[in-house]
Amino acid sequence: MSLQDAFELPPDARVQQTGGGGSLVSRVRWQHADGSTATWESRLVRKRGFIEVVRNGVVMRIMARPAVAVRLRRCNDLSGVSFFLGGGLFTLGALLAQYGGASLPPIDWTFLIGGIWFSTGAYAALVQEQLGLTPGSPADVLAGLDDDERSLRADHVIKTGLAPASGASA
């Protein structure tokens, strides 16, 4: 399977760079025929809900709809708190077992409740990934900012006027 098959890039787009650990792709940068460069980064999409597009030296962030952005933040918060509580209960269970601080049933319950919290964190992270913008998403945000019916509303694009952090040029 090629990268073009995994990511539904616009027909005029050409992949410039990919990144990620091993076989995992967590970053894709491509260039449109008009010279603009778009960057999809998994972490930014999941945590903040935007994709960066560089056109004529200006960085624009294509933002998720406000309702989606709120859901992304809530999922991120729930995931973080759940992993923290689950990990804390696993640690507590291990300490109780190691130093004989409790009988077996309370230790079992500590691990069980820690596992429930940890699983909740994993599920929230999965939901967060599904909510994030992906190339080829229904909003069609990656097909070009100026295409007729697919043009974005002005409140979804933030022009920062800054060079991209990765050092890419337009």
Backbone torsions as a table, in degrees:
resi	resn	phi	psi	omega
1	MET	NA	129.5	-180.0
2	SER	-88.7	166.6	178.2
3	LEU	-62.7	-36.7	178.8
4	GLN	-62.1	-32.9	178.8
5	ASP	-73.9	-38.8	-177.0
6	ALA	-73.9	-35.5	179.8
7	PHE	-114.9	122.5	-178.3
8	GLU	-80.6	79.8	179.9
9	LEU	-78.7	155.2	176.2
10	PRO	-59.8	152.7	-175.6
11	PRO	-60.9	-29.2	-178.3
12	ASP	-89.3	5.0	-175.5
13	ALA	-90.4	147.2	177.6
14	ARG	-128.4	124.2	-179.0
15	VAL	-67.1	127.7	178.0
16	GLN	-97.5	-42.3	-172.1
17	GLN	-156.0	144.4	172.1
18	THR	-128.4	158.1	178.9
19	GLY	-149.5	161.9	179.7
20	GLY	147.1	165.9	179.7
21	GLY	-83.9	125.0	178.2
22	GLY	62.6	-128.9	-178.8
23	SER	-88.0	-1.6	179.7
24	LEU	-82.9	133.0	178.5
25	VAL	-104.6	114.4	179.8
26	SER	-114.5	0.1	-179.2
27	ARG	-152.7	130.9	175.7
28	VAL	-134.1	130.2	174.7
29	ARG	-121.2	132.3	178.5
30	TRP	-137.8	161.7	-178.2
31	GLN	-118.8	135.7	176.5
32	HIS	-86.7	165.2	179.4
33	ALA	-61.5	-28.8	-179.5
34	ASP	-79.5	1.5	178.0
35	GLY	95.5	-10.5	178.8
36	SER	-72.5	151.1	-179.3
37	THR	-119.9	130.2	178.0
38	ALA	-113.2	143.7	179.3
39	THR	-128.3	124.3	174.2
40	TRP	-108.2	117.9	176.1
41	GLU	-120.0	122.8	-174.2
42	SER	-52.7	-47.1	-176.0
43	ARG	-64.7	-45.2	179.5
44	LEU	-64.5	-37.9	180.0
45	VAL	-67.2	-44.3	-178.7
46	ARG	-69.8	-42.9	-173.3
47	LYS	-85.1	-37.8	-173.0
48	ARG	-118.9	-14.3	175.1
49	GLY	73.9	43.0	175.8
50	PHE	-145.6	159.0	174.6
51	ILE	-123.3	138.7	-179.3
52	GLU	-94.6	136.3	174.3
53	VAL	-126.5	129.7	178.2
54	VAL	-107.7	118.9	178.8
55	ARG	-133.2	122.9	179.4
56	ASN	54.1	40.4	177.2
57	GLY	79.1	1.3	179.8
58	VAL	-109.1	129.1	178.1
59	VAL	-87.4	125.3	175.7
60	MET	-116.0	138.9	176.5
61	ARG	-106.5	120.4	176.0
62	ILE	-87.0	112.9	-173.3
63	MET	-93.1	149.1	171.5
64	ALA	-68.3	158.9	175.5
65	ARG	-56.9	148.5	-177.2
66	PRO	-53.8	-39.7	-179.7
67	ALA	-64.6	-38.1	178.2
68	VAL	-68.8	-40.7	179.1
69	ALA	-61.7	-39.3	177.6
70	VAL	-64.8	-43.4	178.4
71	ARG	-63.2	-39.0	177.5
72	LEU	-61.4	-45.3	179.3
73	ARG	-63.9	-42.4	-179.9
74	ARG	-63.9	-43.5	178.0
75	CYS	-62.9	-40.2	178.7
76	ASN	-63.2	-44.8	179.0
77	ASP	-63.6	-46.6	179.8
78	LEU	-62.2	-42.4	179.8
79	SER	-62.3	-47.3	-179.5
80	GLY	-62.0	-46.7	-179.8
81	VAL	-65.6	-40.7	-179.1
82	SER	-65.7	-44.1	177.3
83	PHE	-63.6	-38.9	179.1
84	PHE	-62.7	-49.5	-179.3
85	LEU	-65.4	-43.3	179.4
86	GLY	-62.1	-45.7	178.5
87	GLY	-63.6	-38.9	178.0
88	GLY	-63.6	-42.0	178.6
89	LEU	-69.3	-35.5	174.7
90	PHE	-61.9	-42.6	179.4
91	THR	-64.8	-44.3	178.2
92	LEU	-61.2	-43.6	177.8
93	GLY	-60.5	-41.4	178.9
94	ALA	-65.8	-41.2	178.7
95	LEU	-65.3	-41.8	178.3
96	LEU	-63.1	-40.6	179.9
97	ALA	-69.8	-40.4	-176.8
98	GLN	-66.8	-43.5	-173.3
99	TYR	-104.5	10.7	175.2
100	GLY	63.2	35.0	-176.9
101	GLY	-78.6	-7.9	-178.5
102	ALA	-158.4	164.0	176.1
103	SER	-77.6	175.1	-173.9
104	LEU	-62.6	-44.4	-178.8
105	PRO	-59.2	-44.6	177.1
106	PRO	-63.1	-34.7	177.3
107	ILE	-66.0	-43.4	177.8
108	ASP	-59.4	-45.0	179.9
109	TRP	-64.6	-36.1	178.0
110	THR	-62.1	-46.1	178.3
111	PHE	-66.5	-38.7	179.9
112	LEU	-63.1	-47.8	-179.7
113	ILE	-66.8	-37.5	174.9
114	GLY	-61.1	-39.7	178.4
115	GLY	-66.2	-37.4	177.3
116	ILE	-64.3	-45.6	178.6
117	TRP	-63.3	-43.4	-179.1
118	PHE	-63.8	-41.7	177.9
119	SER	-65.7	-36.1	175.7
120	THR	-62.3	-41.1	176.9
121	GLY	-62.8	-40.6	178.7
122	ALA	-66.1	-40.9	179.0
123	TYR	-65.5	-41.5	178.2
124	ALA	-63.2	-38.1	177.5
125	ALA	-65.6	-37.3	177.3
126	LEU	-65.6	-44.7	177.6
127	VAL	-62.5	-40.4	179.2
128	GLN	-61.7	-41.4	178.6
129	GLU	-64.6	-39.0	-179.7
130	GLN	-70.1	-28.4	179.3
131	LEU	-78.4	-22.8	-174.9
132	GLY	-65.8	154.8	176.4
133	LEU	-68.9	132.6	175.4
134	THR	-126.8	151.9	176.9
135	PRO	-55.5	132.0	-178.1
136	GLY	85.5	16.4	-178.7
137	SER	-69.8	162.4	-177.9
138	PRO	-56.1	-29.9	179.7
139	ALA	-69.8	-14.1	178.3
140	ASP	54.6	34.1	-174.4
141	VAL	-67.7	-19.2	-174.2
142	LEU	-93.0	-4.2	-175.7
143	ALA	-79.6	-6.8	178.6
144	GLY	130.8	140.2	-175.1
145	LEU	-76.1	-21.8	-172.6
146	ASP	-109.3	6.5	179.1
147	ASP	-67.3	141.5	-172.0
148	ASP	-37.6	-88.1	-174.9
149	GLU	-75.3	-12.0	-176.4
150	ARG	-95.3	5.8	-179.0
151	SER	-66.8	146.6	-177.1
152	LEU	-87.4	150.6	173.8
153	ARG	-70.5	150.6	-174.3
154	ALA	-60.4	-30.2	-178.1
155	ASP	-75.0	-6.3	178.6
156	HIS	-97.0	-6.9	-179.5
157	VAL	-118.8	127.6	178.3
158	ILE	-113.7	119.3	177.0
159	LYS	-89.4	116.0	-176.7
160	THR	-91.7	-26.8	-178.6
161	GLY	71.7	12.8	-179.2
162	LEU	-106.8	154.2	173.1
163	ALA	-70.9	147.8	180.0
164	PRO	-63.6	147.5	-176.9
165	ALA	-62.7	-28.4	-176.8
166	SER	-78.8	-8.7	178.0
167	GLY	87.1	11.9	178.8
168	ALA	-72.4	148.6	177.1
169	SER	-109.7	159.7	-176.9
170	ALA	-75.1	NA	NA
